[in-house]
Amino acid sequence: MAQWTSAIGPAQLARQLKAQQPRPVGTGLRKPPAYRALADGIRLLVLEGRVPAAARLPAERELAVALSVSRTTVAAAYEALRGEGFLESRRGAGSWTAVPAGHPLPGRGLEPLPPESLGSMIDLGCAALPAPEPWLTRGVQGALEELPPYAHTHGDYPAGLPALRQMLADRYTARGIPTMPEQIMVTTGAMGAMDAICHLFAGRGERIAVESPSYANILQLMREAGARLVPIAMAEGLTGWDLPRWRQVLRDAAPRLAYVVADFHNPTGALADEDQRRQLVDAARSAGTVLVVDETMSELWLDEDLAMPRPVCAFDPAGATVLTVGSASKAFWAGMRIGWVRAAPDIIRSLVAARAYADLGTPVLEQLAVNWLMGTGGWEQAVELRRTQARENRDALVAAVRRELPGWEFDVPRGGLTLWVRTGGLSGSRIAEVGERVGVRVPSGPRFGVDGAFEGYVRLPFTVGGPVAEEAAVRLAAAARLVETGGGSGSAEPPRTFVA
């Protein structure tokens, strides 16, 4: 009986391996043998989860042809991987990837490390900040005071608490987009909203157009749903949206859904202007594509002189083409798992009906807390505190990276929580791997792309500031030096204990 659960073709594996090859940096560096470079490349793909564990690899001859190398090179690479515990084989069943005993199983998204397991590690994997106290505590206390009447009910509200649906509708109306509560469904975070939308609109095999790069966890959610992702590259320099390309792809590929982050795009931090938003809506409407707009970062503008453009749904107020996804997780706290969808009433009814087979509803207490915060002005004060934290962290991280890694390139975003960094020709995957060994955890660029794209990037969130940001940059610089000099394949000096 075969031990593998999926298979990866030779052409696909070759594309992912070739994307890892950085342009030469430094001089006089000794190149590893071809078989060793191939084994390291496959090991990195497994460690990052881009090739899953228990995936059947191509036969030696097939991969040799796809890579234009000798079969002996592939055989030696496979043998090295078997010796390291990253490959298992059996005659007649082929070879499949594995994870050595004691090594954590890799994920393809961005999973935060449990706080108690961090030790001396600086975790830059998750773009989330601590709760903006005292507002979390006040919101929960306010919710407890309002809970008794709800405790006498069954507690299931598939569309969300009526009071919170009304509150969210009123907030859209105040932003200039008239909205009824019937156009709102409350969800368990933005991920819950996206999961419901994908299951309703994009069954297995359906096409979904996505920005390239895009948010890693949403990309993986879509993959798990069986969608066929159609990447659309950002404009030159990754500074915005290539509208002619969007119109062409939506017209030619006719995807059922398109997913965009128009407000401080994750990961690049780009902000779509009003004309780009209008054109995106027009292109989607013309193609018959449902445009899903993730505005979870929309309240996190950091430059005080920035004039925010109107929401994308302002160009489709009825919500027939534009489905807007919002959340409390980025603007307030990731532990507050409250999200929402704004759409046409008939779409909301369909989403609610489909939800009966998923989670039935969102926790009442957390809905009451968000409703209390929004109704008392506490939300605005908490978000202002969040902006201050993120602004200070951004400025500290930018200064530290510029000082320690002057060859790395990036545009400073005017909002959001992420810095998208070009790593001076080094492999982002290798920096991520070595980084964990020197005490800094950072996601590599390919996690935000489709099929191995963005190998030369890493994403740095504004989750740490002050001395911690400075130390994170020092550790990233150490990782970069190890990768550049070829020292990234051995053991690294353990990180020194660091207390902020």
Backbone hydrogen bonds, N-H to C=O, Kabsch-Sander energy under -0.5 kcal/mol:
donor,donor_aa,acceptor,acceptor_aa,energy
5,T,54,A,-3.1
6,S,54,A,-1.2
8,I,56,R,-2.4
13,L,9,G,-2.4
14,A,10,P,-2.4
15,R,11,A,-2.1
16,Q,12,Q,-2.0
17,L,13,L,-2.4
18,K,14,A,-2.6
19,A,15,R,-1.8
20,Q,16,Q,-0.6
20,Q,17,L,-0.9
21,Q,18,K,-1.1
37,A,33,P,-2.4
38,L,34,A,-2.1
39,A,35,Y,-2.5
40,D,36,R,-2.7
41,G,37,A,-2.1
42,I,38,L,-2.3
43,R,39,A,-2.5
44,L,40,D,-2.4
45,L,41,G,-1.8
46,V,42,I,-2.0
47,L,43,R,-2.8
48,E,44,L,-2.1
49,G,46,V,-1.1
50,R,45,L,-1.3
51,V,45,L,-1.8
54,A,97,T,-1.7
55,A,52,P,-0.9
56,R,6,S,-3.6
57,L,95,S,-2.5
63,L,59,A,-2.5
64,A,60,E,-2.2
65,V,61,R,-2.0
66,A,62,E,-2.2
67,L,63,L,-2.1
68,S,64,A,-1.0
69,V,64,A,-2.1
74,V,70,S,-1.5
75,A,71,R,-2.7
76,A,72,T,-2.4
77,A,73,T,-2.1
78,Y,74,V,-2.7
79,E,75,A,-2.2
80,A,76,A,-2.2
81,L,77,A,-2.3
82,R,78,Y,-2.2
83,G,79,E,-2.1
84,E,80,A,-1.4
85,G,81,L,-0.6
85,G,82,R,-0.9
86,F,81,L,-2.3
87,L,81,L,-0.8
88,E,96,W,-2.6
90,R,94,G,-2.0
93,A,90,R,-2.4
94,G,90,R,-1.5
96,W,88,E,-2.8
97,T,55,A,-2.2
98,A,86,F,-1.6
103,H,100,P,-2.1
111,E,109,G,-0.6
117,S,114,P,-2.1
118,L,115,P,-1.2
121,M,118,L,-2.5
122,I,439,G,-2.1
123,D,121,M,-0.7
124,L,122,I,-0.8
124,L,441,R,-2.8
128,A,126,C,-1.7
133,E,131,A,-1.7
135,W,132,P,-1.4
138,R,134,P,-2.5
139,G,135,W,-2.4
140,V,136,L,-2.3
141,Q,137,T,-2.5
142,G,138,R,-2.6
143,A,139,G,-2.1
144,L,140,V,-2.3
145,E,141,Q,-1.6
146,E,142,G,-1.2
147,L,143,A,-0.7
147,L,144,L,-0.6
150,Y,147,L,-1.2
151,A,147,L,-1.7
152,H,148,P,-0.7
152,H,149,P,-0.7
153,T,150,Y,-2.0
157,Y,155,G,-0.6
160,G,157,Y,-1.5
165,R,161,L,-2.5
166,Q,162,P,-2.3
167,M,163,A,-2.1
168,L,164,L,-2.8
169,A,165,R,-2.2
170,D,166,Q,-2.6
171,R,167,M,-1.8
172,Y,168,L,-1.9
173,T,169,A,-2.3
174,A,170,D,-2.4
175,R,171,R,-1.0
176,G,173,T,-1.7
177,I,172,Y,-2.3
183,Q,180,M,-2.1
184,I,181,P,-1.9
185,M,341,V,-2.0
186,V,159,A,-2.1
187,T,339,G,-2.7
189,G,187,T,-1.6
192,G,188,T,-1.0
193,A,189,G,-1.5
194,M,190,A,-2.7
195,D,191,M,-2.5
196,A,192,G,-2.0
197,I,193,A,-2.3
198,C,194,M,-2.7
199,H,195,D,-2.1
200,L,196,A,-1.7
201,F,197,I,-2.8
202,A,198,C,-2.2
203,G,201,F,-0.5
205,G,226,G,-3.0
206,E,203,G,-2.5
208,I,228,R,-2.2
209,A,257,L,-2.6
210,V,230,V,-2.1
211,E,259,Y,-0.9
212,S,232,I,-1.8
214,S,448,F,-2.7
219,L,215,Y,-2.2
220,Q,216,A,-2.3
221,L,217,N,-2.1
222,M,218,I,-2.4
223,R,219,L,-2.2
224,E,220,Q,-2.7
225,A,221,L,-1.5
226,G,223,R,-1.9
227,A,222,M,-2.3
228,R,206,E,-3.2
229,L,227,A,-0.7
230,V,208,I,-2.8
232,I,210,V,-2.6
234,M,212,S,-1.7
235,A,240,G,-2.7
238,L,235,A,-2.5
239,T,236,E,-0.6
242,D,233,A,-0.5
243,L,241,W,-1.3
246,W,242,D,-2.2
247,R,243,L,-2.7
248,Q,244,P,-2.1
249,V,245,R,-2.7
250,L,246,W,-2.6
251,R,247,R,-2.0
252,D,248,Q,-3.0
253,A,249,V,-2.9
254,A,249,V,-0.7
254,A,250,L,-0.8
256,R,207,R,-1.4
257,L,207,R,-1.4
258,A,290,V,-2.1
259,Y,209,A,-2.7
260,V,292,V,-2.4
262,A,260,V,-0.5
263,D,294,D,-0.6
264,F,262,A,-0.8
265,H,270,A,-3.1
269,G,265,H,-4.0
272,A,262,A,-2.6
277,R,273,D,-2.1
278,R,274,E,-2.6
279,Q,275,D,-2.5
280,L,276,Q,-2.4
281,V,277,R,-2.1
282,D,278,R,-2.5
283,A,279,Q,-2.6
284,A,280,L,-2.3
285,R,281,V,-2.7
286,S,282,D,-2.4
287,A,283,A,-1.7
288,G,284,A,-0.9
288,G,285,R,-0.6
289,T,284,A,-2.4
290,V,256,R,-2.2
291,L,289,T,-0.5
291,L,321,T,-2.6
292,V,258,A,-3.6
292,V,290,V,-0.7
293,V,291,L,-0.6
293,V,323,L,-3.0
294,D,260,V,-2.9
294,D,292,V,-0.6
295,E,293,V,-0.8
295,E,325,V,-2.8
298,S,295,E,-1.4
300,L,297,M,-2.2
301,W,299,E,-0.5
302,L,414,R,-2.6
303,D,414,R,-1.5
304,E,302,L,-0.6
306,L,303,D,-1.9
308,M,306,L,-0.7
314,A,311,P,-1.7
315,F,312,V,-1.9
316,D,313,C,-1.5
319,G,316,D,-1.9
323,L,291,L,-2.6
323,L,321,T,-0.6
324,T,322,V,-0.6
324,T,342,R,-2.4
325,V,293,V,-3.0
326,G,340,W,-2.2
328,A,338,I,-2.8
332,F,328,A,-1.9
333,W,328,A,-1.7
334,A,129,L,-0.5
336,M,333,W,-1.8
337,R,335,G,-1.2
338,I,336,M,-2.4
339,G,187,T,-2.5
340,W,326,G,-2.0
341,V,185,M,-2.3
342,R,324,T,-2.4
343,A,183,Q,-2.0
344,A,319,G,-2.1
347,I,344,A,-0.6
348,I,344,A,-2.3
349,R,345,P,-2.4
350,S,346,D,-1.8
351,L,347,I,-2.5
352,V,348,I,-2.7
353,A,349,R,-2.4
354,A,350,S,-2.3
355,R,351,L,-1.6
356,A,352,V,-0.7
356,A,353,A,-0.9
357,Y,354,A,-1.5
358,A,355,R,-2.7
360,L,355,R,-1.5
361,G,359,D,-2.3
362,T,157,Y,-0.6
367,Q,363,P,-1.6
368,L,364,V,-2.6
369,A,365,L,-2.0
370,V,366,E,-2.2
371,N,367,Q,-2.5
372,W,368,L,-2.6
373,L,369,A,-2.4
374,M,370,V,-2.6
375,G,371,N,-2.0
376,T,372,W,-1.4
377,G,373,L,-0.9
378,G,373,L,-0.7
379,W,373,L,-2.2
381,Q,377,G,-1.6
382,A,378,G,-2.6
383,V,379,W,-2.8
384,E,380,E,-2.1
385,L,381,Q,-1.8
386,R,382,A,-2.2
387,R,383,V,-2.6
388,T,384,E,-2.1
389,Q,385,L,-2.4
390,A,386,R,-2.7
391,R,387,R,-2.8
392,E,388,T,-2.3
393,N,389,Q,-2.5
394,R,390,A,-2.9
395,D,391,R,-2.4
396,A,392,E,-2.1
397,L,393,N,-2.7
398,V,394,R,-2.8
399,A,395,D,-2.0
400,A,396,A,-2.2
401,V,397,L,-2.7
402,R,398,V,-2.3
403,R,399,A,-1.7
404,E,400,A,-2.7
405,L,401,V,-2.7
408,W,405,L,-2.0
409,E,422,R,-2.1
416,G,300,L,-2.6
419,L,460,L,-2.5
421,V,419,L,-0.7
421,V,458,V,-2.6
422,R,409,E,-3.1
423,T,421,V,-0.5
423,T,456,G,-2.5
426,L,423,T,-1.8
428,G,455,E,-4.0
431,I,427,S,-2.1
432,A,428,G,-2.3
433,E,429,S,-2.1
434,V,430,R,-2.8
435,G,431,I,-2.7
436,E,432,A,-1.4
437,R,433,E,-0.8
437,R,434,V,-0.7
438,V,434,V,-1.1
438,V,435,G,-0.7
439,G,435,G,-0.6
440,V,435,G,-2.9
441,R,122,I,-2.9
442,V,440,V,-0.6
445,G,457,Y,-3.1
447,R,444,S,-1.3
448,F,445,G,-2.5
449,G,446,P,-1.3
451,D,449,G,-0.5
457,Y,454,F,-1.2
458,V,421,V,-1.8
459,R,443,P,-2.0
460,L,419,L,-3.1
462,F,417,L,-2.5
463,T,461,P,-1.4
468,V,465,G,-1.3
469,A,465,G,-0.8
470,E,466,G,-1.8
471,E,467,P,-2.4
472,A,468,V,-2.5
473,A,469,A,-2.0
474,V,470,E,-1.9
475,R,471,E,-2.4
476,L,472,A,-2.4
477,A,473,A,-2.4
478,A,474,V,-1.9
479,A,475,R,-2.5
480,A,476,L,-2.7
481,R,477,A,-2.2
482,L,478,A,-2.0
483,V,479,A,-2.3
484,E,480,A,-2.7
485,T,481,R,-2.2
486,G,483,V,-1.0
487,G,482,L,-2.3
488,G,482,L,-1.0
489,S,486,G,-0.6
490,G,487,G,-0.9
